[in-house]
């Protein structure tokens, strides 16, 4: 049985202690205040409410307020470079040793993980076809020796209906089996438990990357529970 690894991006490939996603949340709140006329308190409450109900704040804003998805993504991803994750030699070393095809599976638009991977010193792991399509990858290093990322399943790939909603998982699963064969063991790492629960329902093996804000883990239904990918053996994924 062939192993495939799916990796969430935010708070999975970089620690939840960083300011990266908080900076994005601040941009989401600013978007809601600026274009929908909510107060600061209302905007933050609405962001969390829609994130919890729809899986992404964008999905709720589209349905309830007719927000344009591309305009929204352009706005919320325009964070200062200082908030991007820094280079991570330990993760690069782990990926170098990991022998299986791997993909990113994210609720963000494609440009967000691409920008983040570059900031982390992992731009050279991008598939050559993807790198050729993006015009701003001039600083991609040639020295990365690990297996290249096979692809990025972003929110557009999922028809803008992201995790934890089942249709996105079904589309990713079908793509993987069409490309790699039906006899697959799919491992999925994510920091959100609801995202992992949907993966478990498809029969995928689940790896919970525990965020620093999570309560102490006393018992768990997921296959692996770690605080970082690098805590796993990259060959056995145990």
C-alpha positions, 0 to 999 in steps of 0.5 A, spaced: 500 500 500 502 506 497 503 512 503 501 519 501 502 525 506 497 531 506 499 537 510 495 543 512 499 549 511 497 554 517 499 552 524 501 545 521 507 547 517 509 552 522 508 553 530 501 556 532 505 561 537 507 565 531 503 571 529 502 569 522 495 567 523 493 572 528 495 578 523 491 574 517 485 574 523 486 582 524 486 583 516 479 579 516 476 583 522 479 590 518 475 587 512 469 586 515 469 593 518 471 597 512 467 593 507 461 591 511 461 597 516 461 592 523 464 595 529 471 592 532 467 587 537 462 585 532 467 584 526 471 579 531 465 576 533 462 575 526 469 572 524 469 567 529 462 565 528 462 564 521 469 560 521 465 555 526 459 555 522 462 554 515 469 552 516 471 558 513 469 566 514 469 567 507 464 562 506 459 565 511 461 572 508 459 570 501 453 567 503 450 572 508 453 578 505 455 577 497 463 578 499 467 577 492 472 571 494 478 574 490 477 581 493 477 578 500 483 574 499 487 579 496 486 583 502 486 579 508 493 576 505 496 583 504 500 582 511 507 585 513 513 580 511 515 580 518 509 576 520 511 570 515 514 564 518 521 564 518 526 559 515 525 552 519 531 548 517 528 542 522 522 542 517 527 542 511 531 536 514 525 532 516 522 533 509 528 531 506 528 524 509 520 523 508 520 519 502 513 519 500 509 523 495 506 529 499 501 535 498 499 541 501 491 541 503 489 548 505 483 552 506 487 558 503 488 561 496 494 558 492 498 564 493 498 564 501 502 557 502 506 559 496 508 566 499 509 562 506 513 556 503 518 561 500 519 565 507 520 559 510 526 557 506 522 551 502 520 555 496 524 549 492 520 544 494 514 547 490 513 543 484 516 545 477 510 546 474 507 550 479 514 554 480 514 556 472 507 558 473 508 563 478 512 569 476 515 572 483 519 566 485 526 568 483 529 567 490 527 559 490 533 556 492 536 550 487 539 546 493 533 543 496 534 536 496 528 533 498 522 530 494 518 535 491 511 537 493 507 534 488 501 539 489 497 544 493 490 543 494 487 550 495 480 553 496 479 554 489 481 546 487 475 545 492 470 549 489 471 554 495 468 549 499 473 548 504 475 543 510 471 540 514 466 540 509 466 533 505 466 535 498 473 538 498 475 531 501 472 527 496 475 531 490 482 531 493 481 523 495 479 522 487 485 526 485 490 522 489 487 515 487 487 517 479 494 519 480 497 514 484 492 508 484 487 506 488 491 502 493 493 508 498 494 509 505 493 517 506 495 520 512 493 527 513 496 532 518 492 538 521 491 543 527 484 543 527 480 537 530 474 538 526 478 537 519 481 531 522 474 528 523 472 529 516 478 526 514 477 520 519 470 519 516 474 517 509 478 512 512 484 517 512 490 516 517 490 522 522 495 526 525 493 532 530 498 537 530 496 540 537 496 548 537 499 551 543 492 554 545 489 547 546 487 544 553 492 538 555 491 532 551 488 526 556 485 521 550 484 522 543 481 519 537 486 520 532 492 516 530 498 520 532 498 526 536 504 531 536 506 538 537 510 538 531 511 534 524 518 533 526 516 529 532 514 524 527 519 519 524 519 521 517 519 514 514 514 510 518 510 516 520 509 514 527 
